[in-house]
């Protein structure tokens, strides 16, 4: 939402559209299945032994590692291809869930900005009789 909306009707219609978008995301999140709170990375290595292919620029791998957090500590584990097939979809679901949640937060901030603009448009100046000090 880069352009500034100044028309009250535009504000209302934009909020309506954003609420609809948020509702679709919320509905999807409420119907999401099992998730595994991990993230998976792919790494390649170089052993640099003699005539190994990695000395010619072709690294070993891919090797898969999973990461997870407990408390404040982050752990990582090697993940075989067989185990990758067991957890990959659950990890993807977890990642997508968090991305959609981030989108909902972004929409909420946009709605908040629009509501504040609407309020700003409805503010009137403080009357002189309120500003005057009576003594």
Residue pairs with C-beta under 8 A, 6 or more apart in sequence:
1 14
1 110
1 113
4 117
5 11
5 14
5 114
5 117
6 117
6 121
8 118
8 121
11 114
11 117
11 118
14 110
14 114
15 111
15 114
15 115
18 107
18 110
18 111
18 114
19 111
21 107
22 104
22 107
22 108
22 111
25 100
25 103
25 104
25 107
26 104
28 100
29 97
29 100
29 101
29 104
32 93
32 97
33 93
34 90
34 93
35 90
35 93
35 94
35 97
36 87
36 90
36 91
36 93
36 94
37 68
37 69
37 94
38 66
38 67
38 68
38 87
38 90
38 91
38 94
39 66
39 67
39 68
39 91
39 94
39 95
40 64
40 65
40 66
40 67
40 79
40 84
40 87
40 88
40 91
41 64
41 65
41 67
42 61
42 62
42 63
42 64
43 61
43 62
43 63
43 64
43 65
44 59
44 60
44 61
44 62
44 63
45 54
45 59
45 60
45 61
45 63
46 54
46 55
46 59
46 60
47 54
47 60
48 54
48 55
49 55
53 60
54 60
63 78
64 78
64 79
64 80
64 81
64 84
65 76
65 77
65 78
65 79
66 76
66 77
66 79
66 87
66 91
67 74
67 75
67 76
68 74
68 75
69 75
79 87
